[in-house]
Amino acid sequence: MANTVKLDAVPEVIEIIDDDTDAFGDRSRDVGTGDEGGPRWIGPVAAVALLGLVGFGVATSTSDTPKAAPVTSTSIAAPTTVTVSAPPTTVPALPAIPFYAADPPREFTVQSAASGQFGNDFGLVDYELWATADASATTGSWFSIETSPGASTVYAANSYRLQAGDRSIAMSHSAGGHALTQFTTNNHVGVTIASFGWNDDDLLRLVASVQADPQGLGFTDSWFTADHQLISSVQPWLAVRGLPVEQVTYRSSSNFNDAVVVTVAEPALERVGGSDNDRQVALRFLLDRNTPFTVDGHSAVAGTVIGEGSYSIATWTADDYIVTVGASLPVSELIAIARTVHEVDAPEWAGMQFQAKRRSTSTTPSTVTSATPVASGTDATSAPWTISAAMKLGDQPQILWSWDTRIGSTTPLDTVQINTVVDEQRTYVLVDLPRTISESAELHVQHDGLDPVVVPFRDTDPSLDRTFAADAFSEPGPYAVQVVAADGTVLAEWPTP
């Protein structure tokens, strides 16, 4: 399985280390303010911090918690020395946000516990969901389209490049039959189209018809309206998760990318996406294998988020709040964790915050190895490229990849990892091979209609526990990748069979 590459436009690796941030903001789903697990891609869809599920028209949002200032009586001294007092004004106290906690498996410990004000990015997003009458997440035919202003380019994981007129797009397909299509318009608006029941040719026709700018969204070719109807303009995460006012993150000790995130949110106003109908429509197209269950007497639903591999959420309404639990776990395991979610008092909440702070300050200082070129070449446009790799060593090791002006990171695991990234110029293939699996191997890249490219793995540093290989090309279209051992054994391949 390919790991998720996180990337950002940062000129030097050292800046990532100094800032203690993830370089490759990946597409995430129910993640916290510190990227609490899951892929979040900084690009046309996911320049948002909380719960940015780019996958299928999902972006993050939060709300500002209103604060009431005390109102006091004002005394006005009249010239006659008679004191006139304004009638007392009573402002009802705002209800306190209940504190929540969960009891996940023992390898998960509290990494953060935050409440209060979060940013709200939904006002920047245009969203439309078009579907046939019989459609749901995995039935019928549908597409959702979401825009994100200010995007300068596309960076998409596990995708391939295609051309739709003068538009360079990134497209990926999930094992469940969903497609994710991303591109950026000339006026710097990022567009993400999620779909089911559409073939590539129709998707390219749809992409060519999209008119998106900061003022709105439209189509120059609306042939799809013959059997598709506009059924929602409400961004699904706004309807499903609401506007977060509290978030608790539990991080795995065995894999820093694994996390369980509990989010407490206020429902959006009914007129802007907070109605029960909006929520039901969003759940119908957001989740696969919807499973109803109960949490402390509340009706809940859980399912795997479409297009996001094993990432699942469970969500329910408790009194005036929406509670959502997300993790890269099977639905059955997530439901078991969700059923442990409970309210805690202020002293226990303060203890959780203390634990998180102590863990964040007790990590071993990290070191970074020198960035070493892994592969280089010239693409079909005669533009040179070089891909380099380094490693950040410590409690949370990372592989730091760099090319052009981009820097990104992947998490080293005990398996061969094939990571692919598409931008508007090239496709990049980034692979790391643990020495425990093989001391030598080759990277094979087969592009449709071209001779295969064979790249040997490079030992950039004998002290490291793995070797690296990479490739880049500008030709659009599907491609396949294999890691082949010296004896001919295929150690890994992409796309995953």
C-alpha positions as CSV (number, residue, x, y, z in Angstrom):
1,M,0.0,0.0,0.0
2,A,1.3,3.5,-0.8
3,N,1.9,5.9,2.0
4,T,0.5,9.4,1.8
5,V,3.0,12.0,0.6
6,K,2.7,15.4,2.3
7,L,4.0,18.4,0.6
8,D,4.3,22.2,0.6
9,A,6.3,24.9,-1.2
10,V,9.2,25.3,1.2
11,P,12.6,26.3,-0.1
12,E,14.8,24.5,2.5
13,V,14.4,21.2,4.4
14,I,15.7,22.9,7.6
15,E,12.7,25.2,7.7
16,I,10.5,22.1,8.2
17,I,12.5,20.9,11.1
18,D,12.7,24.3,12.7
19,D,9.0,24.9,12.4
20,D,8.2,21.3,13.5
21,T,5.6,21.1,10.8
22,D,4.7,18.5,8.1
23,A,6.0,19.6,4.8
24,F,3.5,17.7,2.6
25,G,0.1,18.8,4.0
26,D,-1.9,15.7,3.0
27,R,-5.5,15.2,2.4
28,S,-6.9,14.5,5.8
29,R,-10.1,13.7,7.0
30,D,-11.1,14.0,10.6
31,V,-7.8,15.5,11.7
32,G,-7.0,18.1,14.3
33,T,-5.3,21.4,14.2
34,G,-1.9,19.7,14.2
35,D,-2.7,17.2,11.4
36,E,-3.9,14.4,13.5
37,G,-3.7,11.6,11.1
38,G,-4.8,11.1,7.5
39,P,-3.9,12.5,4.2
40,R,-4.3,16.3,3.7
41,W,-3.1,17.8,0.4
42,I,-2.3,21.4,0.1
43,G,-3.7,22.2,-3.3
44,P,-7.0,23.0,-4.9
45,V,-9.0,21.2,-2.2
46,A,-7.3,21.0,1.1
47,A,-5.7,24.2,2.4
48,V,-7.7,23.8,5.5
49,A,-6.6,22.5,8.9
50,L,-9.4,20.7,10.7
51,L,-11.0,17.7,9.0
52,G,-10.2,18.5,5.4
53,L,-11.5,15.5,3.5
54,V,-10.6,16.6,-0.1
55,G,-11.6,13.2,-1.3
56,F,-15.1,13.8,-2.2
57,G,-15.9,17.5,-2.0
58,V,-15.0,17.7,1.6
59,A,-13.3,20.6,3.2
60,T,-12.8,21.7,6.8
61,S,-14.7,24.2,8.8
62,T,-15.1,25.5,12.2
63,S,-17.0,28.2,14.0
64,D,-16.2,31.1,16.3
65,T,-17.8,30.4,19.7
66,P,-19.7,33.6,20.7
67,K,-18.7,35.2,23.8
68,A,-21.1,37.3,25.9
69,A,-19.7,40.4,27.5
70,P,-21.4,41.4,30.8
71,V,-23.9,44.2,30.5
72,T,-23.9,46.6,33.4
73,S,-26.2,49.4,34.4
74,T,-25.0,52.9,33.4
75,S,-25.6,55.8,35.8
76,I,-26.1,59.2,34.1
77,A,-25.7,62.3,36.3
78,A,-28.3,64.9,35.3
79,P,-27.6,68.6,35.8
80,T,-30.2,68.6,38.6
81,T,-28.2,66.0,40.4
82,V,-31.0,63.5,40.0
83,T,-29.5,60.1,39.2
84,V,-31.3,58.2,36.4
85,S,-30.4,54.6,36.1
86,A,-31.0,52.5,32.9
87,P,-33.2,49.5,33.4
88,P,-31.1,46.4,34.2
89,T,-30.4,44.2,31.2
90,T,-30.2,40.4,31.7
91,V,-28.0,38.4,29.4
92,P,-28.5,34.6,29.8
93,A,-25.2,32.8,30.3
94,L,-24.1,30.7,27.3
95,P,-24.1,27.0,28.0
96,A,-20.7,25.6,28.7
97,I,-19.3,23.2,26.0
98,P,-19.3,19.7,27.5
99,F,-15.9,18.1,27.6
100,Y,-15.6,14.7,25.9
101,A,-13.0,11.9,26.0
102,A,-12.7,8.3,24.6
103,D,-11.0,5.1,25.7
104,P,-9.2,3.9,22.5
105,P,-6.8,0.9,22.5
106,R,-3.8,1.2,24.8
107,E,-1.3,2.2,22.0
108,F,-3.2,5.5,21.6
109,T,-2.5,8.3,24.0
110,V,-3.7,11.9,24.2
111,Q,-1.8,14.2,21.9
112,S,-4.0,17.3,22.1
113,A,-7.2,18.5,23.7
114,A,-8.4,21.9,22.6
115,S,-11.6,23.8,22.8
116,G,-12.8,27.3,21.9
117,Q,-12.5,29.1,18.6
118,F,-11.5,27.5,15.3
119,G,-11.4,29.1,11.8
120,N,-14.3,28.7,9.5
121,D,-13.4,28.2,5.8
122,F,-16.8,27.2,4.4
123,G,-17.6,30.6,3.2
124,L,-14.8,30.3,0.6
125,V,-16.1,27.1,-0.9
126,D,-18.6,26.6,-3.7
127,Y,-20.1,23.1,-3.7
128,E,-22.6,21.2,-5.9
129,L,-23.8,17.6,-5.9
130,W,-25.5,16.3,-9.0
131,A,-27.0,12.7,-9.0
132,T,-29.4,10.4,-10.7
133,A,-32.6,9.5,-8.9
134,D,-31.3,6.1,-7.6
135,A,-27.8,7.3,-6.6
136,S,-26.0,6.9,-3.3
137,A,-22.3,6.7,-2.4
138,T,-21.9,3.4,-4.3
139,T,-25.0,3.2,-6.5
140,G,-26.3,5.0,-9.6
141,S,-24.3,7.9,-11.1
142,W,-23.3,11.2,-9.5
143,F,-20.6,13.8,-9.2
144,S,-19.8,16.5,-6.7
145,I,-17.7,19.6,-7.5
146,E,-16.0,21.9,-5.1
147,T,-13.9,25.0,-5.6
148,S,-11.1,26.5,-3.5
149,P,-10.0,30.0,-4.4
150,G,-6.3,31.0,-4.3
151,A,-4.9,27.6,-5.4
152,S,-1.7,28.1,-7.5
153,T,-1.2,24.5,-8.6
154,V,-2.4,20.9,-8.2
155,Y,-0.6,18.3,-6.0
156,A,-2.4,15.0,-6.0
157,A,-1.2,11.7,-4.5
158,N,-1.6,8.3,-6.2
159,S,-2.9,9.9,-9.4
160,Y,-2.0,10.2,-13.1
161,R,-2.0,13.3,-15.3
162,L,-4.4,13.8,-18.2
163,Q,-5.1,16.7,-20.5
164,A,-8.6,18.2,-20.9
165,G,-8.1,20.9,-23.6
166,D,-5.5,23.3,-22.2
167,R,-6.1,22.0,-18.6
168,S,-3.7,19.6,-16.9
169,I,-5.6,17.5,-14.5
170,A,-4.8,14.8,-11.9
171,M,-7.1,11.8,-11.8
172,S,-7.2,8.8,-9.4
173,H,-9.5,5.8,-9.1
174,S,-10.4,3.9,-5.9
175,A,-10.9,0.2,-5.6
176,G,-14.6,0.9,-5.0
177,G,-15.1,2.6,-8.4
178,H,-14.9,6.3,-7.3
179,A,-12.8,8.8,-9.2
180,L,-11.2,12.0,-7.9
181,T,-10.3,14.6,-10.5
182,Q,-8.4,17.8,-9.6
183,F,-7.2,20.8,-11.5
184,T,-6.6,24.5,-11.2
185,T,-8.1,27.2,-13.4
186,N,-6.2,30.1,-15.0
187,N,-7.5,32.4,-12.4
188,H,-6.2,30.3,-9.5
189,V,-9.3,28.5,-8.4
190,G,-8.7,24.9,-7.4
191,V,-11.4,22.5,-8.5
192,T,-12.1,19.0,-7.2
193,I,-14.6,16.6,-8.8
194,A,-15.6,13.4,-7.0
195,S,-17.7,11.0,-9.0
196,F,-19.2,7.5,-9.2
197,G,-20.5,5.8,-12.4
198,W,-18.6,8.1,-14.7
199,N,-15.9,7.0,-17.2
200,D,-12.8,9.0,-17.9
201,D,-14.0,10.4,-21.2
202,D,-17.1,11.9,-19.7
203,L,-15.1,13.3,-16.8
204,L,-12.7,15.0,-19.3
205,R,-15.8,16.5,-21.0
206,L,-17.1,17.7,-17.7
207,V,-13.7,19.2,-16.7
208,A,-13.5,21.1,-20.0
209,S,-17.0,22.6,-19.3
210,V,-16.3,23.9,-15.8
211,Q,-16.3,27.7,-15.4
212,A,-15.0,28.5,-11.9
213,D,-13.8,31.8,-10.6
214,P,-13.9,33.6,-7.2
215,Q,-17.4,34.8,-8.0
216,G,-19.0,31.4,-8.7
217,L,-19.3,28.1,-10.4
218,G,-20.9,27.1,-13.7
219,F,-20.8,24.8,-16.8
220,T,-20.6,25.7,-20.5
221,D,-21.9,22.2,-21.4
222,S,-24.7,20.8,-19.3
223,W,-25.5,17.6,-21.2
224,F,-25.5,15.7,-17.8
225,T,-28.7,17.5,-16.7
226,A,-30.6,15.1,-18.9
227,D,-30.5,12.5,-16.1
228,H,-28.6,14.2,-13.2
229,Q,-30.3,16.7,-10.9
230,L,-28.7,19.2,-8.5
231,I,-29.6,17.7,-5.1
232,S,-27.4,19.7,-2.7
233,S,-25.3,22.8,-2.5
234,V,-24.2,22.1,1.1
235,Q,-20.6,21.1,1.7
236,P,-21.0,17.6,3.2
237,W,-18.7,18.0,6.2
238,L,-20.6,21.2,7.2
239,A,-23.8,19.1,7.3
240,V,-22.3,15.9,8.8
241,R,-19.8,17.3,11.3
242,G,-21.0,20.9,11.9
243,L,-18.8,23.7,13.2
244,P,-16.1,22.3,15.7
245,V,-15.7,23.9,19.1
246,E,-13.7,21.1,20.7
247,Q,-11.3,18.4,19.5
248,V,-9.3,15.6,21.2
249,T,-6.6,13.6,19.4
250,Y,-5.2,10.3,20.4
251,R,-2.0,9.4,18.6
252,S,-0.7,5.9,18.1
253,S,2.7,5.1,19.7
254,S,3.5,2.6,16.9
255,N,2.7,4.7,13.9
256,F,2.6,8.5,14.1
257,N,0.3,8.7,11.2
258,D,-2.4,6.8,13.0
259,A,-4.8,8.8,15.2
260,V,-8.3,8.7,16.7
261,V,-9.9,12.1,16.6
262,V,-13.0,13.1,18.6
263,T,-14.6,16.3,17.4
264,V,-17.5,18.2,19.2
265,A,-19.3,20.7,17.0
266,E,-22.2,23.0,16.9
267,P,-24.7,22.3,14.1
268,A,-24.7,24.9,11.3
269,L,-27.7,27.1,11.0
270,E,-30.6,25.3,9.4
271,R,-30.8,27.8,6.5
272,V,-27.1,27.2,5.6
273,G,-26.7,23.5,5.8
274,G,-27.7,22.5,9.3
275,S,-31.1,20.8,8.5
276,D,-31.7,17.2,9.1
277,N,-32.3,16.7,5.3
278,D,-28.9,18.2,4.5
279,R,-27.3,15.9,7.0
280,Q,-29.0,12.8,5.6
281,V,-28.1,13.6,2.0
282,A,-24.5,14.2,3.0
283,L,-24.2,10.9,4.9
284,R,-25.8,9.1,1.9
285,F,-23.0,10.2,-0.4
286,L,-20.1,10.5,2.0
287,L,-20.1,7.1,3.6
288,D,-19.9,3.5,2.3
289,R,-21.4,0.6,4.3
290,N,-23.4,2.9,6.6
291,T,-23.9,1.1,9.9
292,P,-26.4,2.4,12.5
293,F,-25.7,1.9,16.2
294,T,-26.2,3.7,19.5
295,V,-23.9,5.7,21.8
296,D,-25.3,6.3,25.3
297,G,-28.8,6.2,24.0
298,H,-28.1,8.4,21.0
299,S,-28.7,7.2,17.4
300,A,-25.4,7.1,15.5
301,V,-24.1,6.1,12.1
302,A,-20.7,4.9,11.1
303,G,-19.1,4.1,7.7
304,T,-15.9,4.3,5.6
305,V,-15.4,7.6,3.9
306,I,-15.6,7.0,0.2
307,G,-12.3,7.3,-1.6
308,E,-10.3,7.4,1.6
309,G,-9.1,3.8,1.9
310,S,-9.7,2.5,5.4
311,Y,-10.6,5.9,7.0
312,S,-13.9,5.7,8.8
313,I,-16.1,8.0,10.9
314,A,-18.9,7.6,13.4
315,T,-21.2,10.5,14.1
316,W,-24.2,11.3,16.3
317,T,-26.1,14.2,17.9
318,A,-25.9,14.6,21.6
319,D,-28.2,17.3,23.0
320,D,-27.0,20.6,21.3
321,Y,-23.8,19.2,19.8
322,I,-22.6,16.9,17.0
323,V,-20.0,14.3,18.1
324,T,-17.8,12.8,15.4
325,V,-15.0,10.1,15.8
326,G,-12.6,9.4,13.0
327,A,-9.7,7.0,12.5
328,S,-8.1,4.7,9.9
329,L,-9.7,1.7,11.3
330,P,-12.4,-0.9,10.2
331,V,-15.9,0.3,10.9
332,S,-16.4,-2.3,13.6
333,E,-13.4,-1.2,15.6
334,L,-14.3,2.4,15.2
335,I,-17.8,1.7,16.6
336,A,-16.2,0.0,19.6
337,I,-14.2,3.2,20.3
338,A,-17.1,5.5,19.6
339,R,-19.2,3.7,22.3
340,T,-16.5,4.6,24.8
341,V,-16.9,8.4,24.2
342,H,-18.2,10.1,27.3
343,E,-18.4,13.4,29.0
344,V,-15.7,14.3,31.5
345,D,-15.5,17.1,34.1
346,A,-13.2,20.1,34.0
347,P,-10.4,18.6,36.2
348,E,-10.2,15.5,34.0
349,W,-10.1,17.7,30.9
350,A,-7.3,19.7,32.4
351,G,-5.4,16.5,33.2
352,M,-5.8,15.5,29.5
353,Q,-4.3,18.8,28.4
354,F,-1.4,18.4,30.9
355,Q,-0.7,14.9,29.5
356,A,-0.6,16.2,26.0
357,K,1.7,19.1,26.9
358,R,4.1,16.8,28.8
359,R,4.3,14.4,25.9
360,S,5.0,17.2,23.4
361,T,7.9,18.5,25.5
362,S,9.4,15.1,26.2
363,T,10.2,14.0,22.7
364,T,13.8,13.2,21.7
365,P,15.4,16.0,19.7
366,S,15.5,15.1,16.0
367,T,18.4,15.2,13.6
368,V,18.4,15.5,9.8
369,T,20.7,13.7,7.5
370,S,22.1,15.4,4.4
371,A,19.9,15.6,1.4
372,T,21.4,13.4,-1.3
373,P,20.2,13.1,-5.0
374,V,18.4,9.9,-5.6
375,A,17.6,10.3,-9.3
376,S,17.8,13.0,-12.0
377,G,17.0,13.4,-15.7
378,T,15.3,15.4,-18.4
379,D,11.5,15.2,-19.1
380,A,9.8,15.3,-22.5
381,T,9.8,19.1,-22.5
382,S,13.6,19.1,-22.1
383,A,13.3,20.4,-18.6
384,P,15.8,18.9,-16.1
385,W,14.7,17.5,-12.8
386,T,16.4,16.1,-9.7
387,I,14.8,14.3,-6.7
388,S,16.7,14.1,-3.4
389,A,16.1,12.4,-0.1
390,A,17.1,12.9,3.5
391,M,15.8,11.5,6.8
392,K,14.6,13.2,9.9
393,L,15.6,10.9,12.8
394,G,14.0,10.9,16.3
395,D,10.7,9.9,18.0
396,Q,8.8,10.7,14.8
397,P,11.1,9.8,11.9
398,Q,10.3,11.1,8.4
399,I,11.7,10.7,4.9
400,L,12.2,14.2,3.5
401,W,11.9,14.3,-0.3
402,S,12.7,17.4,-2.4
403,W,12.4,18.3,-6.1
404,D,12.3,21.6,-7.9
405,T,11.1,24.0,-5.2
406,R,9.1,21.4,-3.4
407,I,9.8,19.6,-0.2
408,G,7.7,16.8,1.3
409,S,7.7,13.9,3.7
410,T,6.6,10.4,4.1
411,T,6.6,8.2,7.2
412,P,9.1,5.3,7.1
413,L,7.5,1.9,7.7
414,D,8.6,-1.7,7.7
415,T,7.2,-2.2,4.2
416,V,8.2,-1.0,0.7
417,Q,6.4,2.2,0.0
418,I,5.6,3.5,-3.5
419,N,4.4,7.2,-3.3
420,T,3.3,9.0,-6.4
421,V,2.6,12.8,-6.7
422,V,1.2,14.6,-9.7
423,D,1.5,18.4,-10.3
424,E,0.7,20.4,-13.4
425,Q,4.1,19.7,-15.0
426,R,5.1,16.2,-14.0
427,T,4.4,12.9,-12.3
428,Y,6.9,12.0,-9.5
429,V,7.5,8.4,-8.2
430,L,9.1,8.2,-4.8
431,V,10.1,4.8,-3.2
432,D,11.8,3.7,-0.1
433,L,13.0,0.1,0.5
434,P,13.8,-1.2,4.0
435,R,17.1,-3.2,4.1
436,T,15.3,-5.9,6.1
437,I,13.3,-6.7,2.9
438,S,16.1,-6.5,0.3
439,E,19.6,-5.0,0.1
440,S,19.2,-4.3,-3.6
441,A,16.3,-3.8,-6.1
442,E,15.2,-1.9,-9.1
443,L,12.3,0.6,-9.7
444,H,10.4,-0.2,-12.9
445,V,8.1,2.5,-14.3
446,Q,5.9,1.5,-17.3
447,H,4.2,4.4,-19.0
448,D,1.6,3.6,-21.7
449,G,3.2,3.5,-25.1
450,L,6.7,4.1,-23.9
451,D,9.7,1.8,-23.1
452,P,9.9,0.9,-19.4
453,V,12.2,3.0,-17.2
454,V,14.5,1.0,-14.9
455,V,16.1,2.9,-11.9
456,P,18.4,1.2,-9.4
457,F,17.9,1.9,-5.7
458,R,20.5,4.2,-4.3
459,D,22.2,3.8,-0.9
460,T,22.4,7.4,0.1
461,D,23.7,6.7,3.6
462,P,24.9,3.3,4.9
463,S,23.8,4.2,8.4
464,L,20.2,4.4,7.4
465,D,17.8,1.5,7.5
466,R,16.6,1.9,3.9
467,T,17.6,2.8,0.3
468,F,15.7,5.0,-2.1
469,A,14.7,5.2,-5.8
470,A,12.7,7.8,-7.7
471,D,11.6,8.9,-11.2
472,A,9.8,11.8,-12.9
473,F,8.1,12.2,-16.3
474,S,5.9,14.8,-18.0
475,E,4.0,12.5,-20.3
476,P,0.2,12.4,-19.4
477,G,-1.7,9.2,-19.1
478,P,-1.9,6.0,-16.9
479,Y,1.3,4.3,-15.8
480,A,2.3,1.4,-13.5
481,V,5.2,1.0,-11.0
482,Q,6.9,-2.1,-9.7
483,V,9.8,-2.7,-7.2
484,V,11.6,-5.8,-8.4
485,A,14.2,-7.6,-6.4
486,A,17.5,-9.0,-7.9
487,D,15.9,-12.5,-8.2
488,G,12.9,-11.1,-10.1
489,T,10.5,-11.1,-7.2
490,V,8.0,-8.2,-7.3
491,L,8.2,-6.6,-3.9
492,A,5.6,-3.9,-4.4
493,E,3.5,-2.4,-7.2
494,W,1.3,0.6,-7.9
495,P,-1.6,0.8,-8.5
496,T,-2.3,-1.9,-5.9
497,P,-3.9,-4.9,-7.6
